[in-house]
Amino acid sequence: MRSFISNRVQQIPPSGIRRFFDIAATMKDVVSLGIGEPDFVTPSIIINAGIDSLKAGHTHYTSNNGTTELRVAISKQLQKLYQVEYDPALEVLITVGVSEAMYLALTAILNPGDEVIVPQPCFVSYAAEVSLAGGTPVPIATRVENNFQVTADEIEAAITRHTKALLIGYPSNPTGAVLERKTLEEIAKVVQKHDILVISDEIYDRLVYGIEHVCFASLPGMWERTILLGGFSKAYAMTGWRLGYAVSPPEISGAMKKIHQYTIMSAPTIAQDAALIALQQGDDAVEDMRQRYDRRRRLIVDGLNSIGMKCFEPRGAFYAFPSVRGSGMDDAEFAELLLNEERVAVIPGRAFGIGGAGYVRCSYATAYEKIEIALERIANFVRRHG
Ligand SMILES: Cc1ncc(COP(=O)(O)O)c(C=O)c1O
């Protein structure tokens, strides 16, 4: 029988992350630094809002765009945090996580042959989602010398007459890099000069440590050119609730709504009710988790550096991205042997695209005590192989 799978899908490589989880799942006593989601359970105030929603019989679809209350609350939150204005009726769309928002954004803007610049290493879905939407991802490597910040010059060098958009995600998964205001302003100038759009995945915006998060849409002239994606998964520990949003100028938002309406209908109703309470009453819980991540961040960065695994200081999200070069192994070998010999799971940097080889991603969204055990085991491993 012939294959019925589309070329588009066949050409997409499987995620490099999954393989490690599959191996780790068959082993006992593994300490996983591989997970890209909070270890915390959703704060109880938010869980209770979900339960109340169910009990009140909110078991139907909502408006395609999401509930008015939640759209208003998101608009207010963005105004409060970043002084950006979005009309809840026309410019805010509630989605099934940033994952769906990303799919909508790319599908809404891309024609076949359009190029999207994707600085890497980055979240594993970016390049794949560009391809699935019919576009061509153009990866550019960020470098540790620049603290894994993409520069305006690197972006400008990758722009061609086919470039439609730049897709950035800062604070970064997997490096923990945060773009400084000056760098962002330089990028904004290039974006304006070459008349391109920016899709800015700011899902980790609330998880920054001693540095400000600058919302891309708040930069001069960028509101018109930005599709801003945000969500509840990370800061509110709500990955399983599957809720996010996209805010953008009305024409783009309208196009995204069209796709959302036909493919998804509406984001989960219970999750929308819970997210409303998260925005209205969740700040203390977010701050508590942020402080706990920060404590773990210092433990893991200091620990890795003292073992001899040079680790750039992550300023956001919940990942450390140390170099494995001192071990004489490449990142894939390092991760595989570390898992087999010491039962510590980390993700090879190459899974996150170009510029990732030679590094491993260590998530510190895991208990402090587990990170201590992982560091001891990694120290044994490096001593043995160093
Ligand atoms: C940078 C980044 N964007 C988006 C997502 C997916 O988010 P959501 O759960 O909102 O779909 C993740 C999840 O790991 C991520 O790290």
Ligand as a Chemical Component Dictionary entry (heavy atoms), coordinates in Angstrom:
data_LIG
# 
_chem_comp.id                   LIG 
_chem_comp.type                 NON-POLYMER 
_chem_comp.pdbx_formal_charge   0 
_chem_comp.three_letter_code    LIG 
# 
loop_
_chem_comp_atom.comp_id 
_chem_comp_atom.atom_id 
_chem_comp_atom.alt_atom_id 
_chem_comp_atom.type_symbol 
_chem_comp_atom.charge 
_chem_comp_atom.model_Cartn_x 
_chem_comp_atom.model_Cartn_y 
_chem_comp_atom.model_Cartn_z 
_chem_comp_atom.pdbx_ordinal 
LIG C1 C1 C 0 8.868 28.318 25.073 1  
LIG C2 C2 C 0 7.619 27.521 25.161 2  
LIG N1 N1 N 0 6.557 27.909 24.457 3  
LIG C3 C3 C 0 5.405 27.204 24.496 4  
LIG C4 C4 C 0 5.283 26.055 25.240 5  
LIG C5 C5 C 0 3.970 25.314 25.241 6  
LIG O1 O1 O 0 3.119 25.947 26.097 7  
LIG P1 P1 P 0 1.592 25.546 26.343 8  
LIG O2 O2 O 0 1.552 24.576 27.468 9  
LIG O3 O3 O 0 0.948 26.863 26.694 10 
LIG O4 O4 O 0 1.058 24.982 25.072 11 
LIG C6 C6 C 0 6.377 25.613 25.992 12 
LIG C7 C7 C 0 6.299 24.354 26.774 13 
LIG O5 O5 O 0 7.270 23.770 27.159 14 
LIG C8 C8 C 0 7.570 26.368 25.949 15 
LIG O6 O6 O 0 8.647 26.008 26.653 16 
# 
loop_
_chem_comp_bond.comp_id 
_chem_comp_bond.atom_id_1 
_chem_comp_bond.atom_id_2 
_chem_comp_bond.value_order 
_chem_comp_bond.pdbx_ordinal 
LIG C1 C2 SING 1  
LIG C2 N1 SING 2  
LIG C2 C8 DOUB 3  
LIG N1 C3 DOUB 4  
LIG C3 C4 SING 5  
LIG C4 C5 SING 6  
LIG C4 C6 DOUB 7  
LIG C5 O1 SING 8  
LIG O1 P1 SING 9  
LIG P1 O2 DOUB 10 
LIG P1 O3 SING 11 
LIG P1 O4 SING 12 
LIG C6 C7 SING 13 
LIG C6 C8 SING 14 
LIG C7 O5 DOUB 15 
LIG C8 O6 SING 16 
# 
